[in-house]
């Protein structure tokens, strides 16, 4: 099994050329409007949602405020699929579409926090469609017996990695997330260049990390406060020593960025797939030919 990681590109107004997700979460902020505490507005310049924390709030631009008049809540619905936060999902009835023109080589897309029956990726070179694939999002991994095949509920995958398509500069990539009759959702979309780092050695570990806490009410009774969970992936890669510099450069390139990682090959993924960041990487060098590189990645909620 090979370990892959994406070098993510930023998706801004320059790359996002079309979408069916409106940016109308709340009214646009107006310099002449008076807002009371709790009123919410958006800025289409910053693509953020703001809430007034004072009454009689007039003429105070939330994008320039120091927090005394406005509280920044989150990005707008349209941009939530690109805010490096999987749990803050973009939502749209029936279907979400994004059309993106890459500003760097982009041969892979990883989508997380999906609610969808199917996913479609198209690539256009001018007016010619040069790639078109649709993926059913039914997760057959939950079928573990004849009973679950016939009587188990349908389970849909929440994430998908697509790679190997011709996403060169100037091409347009169309993403369609379909949930007919329901609400389509996308938590975070990573687009960029796929990098194969090395072969995964036996006994990688995937640790479940709960962020829930135990609290107490006024009478001393225990209360569980649910706060979600993440995973910590600890593995070792076998890499040809002459490629050590390449691997170090890729790790440095994705440092501090939310990126996607996954296993490729004939075997199963064993849960080593997700949205996360490189937490630790060391490279002991074996000049004999191949080196074993430890790598730790932490996922994002």
FENPEGI-V229135 format. One record per backbone hydrogen bond with DSSP energy under -0.5 kcal/mol. CO is the residue of the C=O (numbers start at 1). NH is the residue of the N-H. If there is no record, write none. Layout:
CO|NH + CO|NH
This chain:
1|200 + 2|4 + 2|264 + 3|197 + 3|198 + 4|262 + 5|195 + 6|8 + 7|193 + 10|12 + 12|15 + 12|16 + 15|17 + 15|101 + 18|99 + 20|22 + 22|24 + 27|42 + 30|33 + 33|35 + 33|59 + 35|57 + 36|39 + 39|52 + 41|50 + 42|29 + 43|47 + 43|48 + 47|76 + 48|43 + 49|73 + 49|74 + 50|41 + 51|71 + 52|38 + 56|58 + 57|35 + 59|61 + 61|64 + 61|65 + 69|53 + 69|54 + 71|51 + 74|49 + 76|79 + 76|80 + 77|80 + 79|82 + 80|83 + 81|189 + 85|88 + 87|89 + 90|186 + 92|184 + 93|95 + 94|179 + 96|177 + 97|20 + 98|100 + 98|175 + 99|17 + 99|18 + 100|102 + 100|173 + 102|170 + 107|164 + 107|165 + 108|192 + 109|162 + 110|190 + 111|160 + 112|187 + 112|188 + 115|185 + 117|137 + 118|178 + 119|135 + 120|176 + 121|133 + 122|174 + 123|130 + 123|131 + 124|126 + 124|172 + 125|128 + 127|129 + 128|125 + 128|130 + 131|123 + 133|121 + 135|119 + 137|157 + 138|140 + 139|142 + 140|143 + 142|144 + 145|149 + 146|150 + 147|151 + 147|152 + 148|152 + 155|139 + 158|114 + 160|111 + 162|109 + 165|167 + 166|168 + 167|106 + 168|171 + 171|102 + 172|124 + 172|174 + 173|100 + 173|175 + 174|122 + 175|98 + 176|120 + 176|178 + 177|96 + 178|117 + 178|118 + 179|182 + 182|94 + 182|184 + 184|92 + 185|115 + 186|90 + 188|112 + 189|191 + 190|110 + 191|9 + 192|107 + 192|108 + 193|7 + 195|5 + 195|197 + 198|3 + 199|238 + 205|207 + 205|234 + 207|232 + 208|210 + 209|230 + 213|215 + 213|225 + 215|223 + 217|220 + 221|217 + 223|215 + 223|225 + 224|226 + 225|213 + 228|211 + 230|209 + 231|233 + 231|299 + 232|207 + 232|234 + 233|235 + 233|297 + 234|205 + 235|295 + 236|201 + 237|239 + 237|293 + 238|199 + 239|291 + 240|243 + 241|244 + 243|247 + 244|248 + 245|249 + 246|250 + 247|251 + 248|252 + 249|253 + 250|254 + 251|255 + 252|255 + 254|257 + 257|259 + 259|276 + 260|6 + 261|274 + 262|4 + 264|2 + 269|272 + 271|273 + 274|261 + 274|276 + 275|300 + 276|259 + 277|298 + 280|296 + 284|286 + 285|287 + 286|289 + 289|241 + 291|239 + 291|293 + 292|284 + 292|294 + 293|237 + 294|282 + 295|235 + 296|279 + 296|280 + 297|233 + 298|277
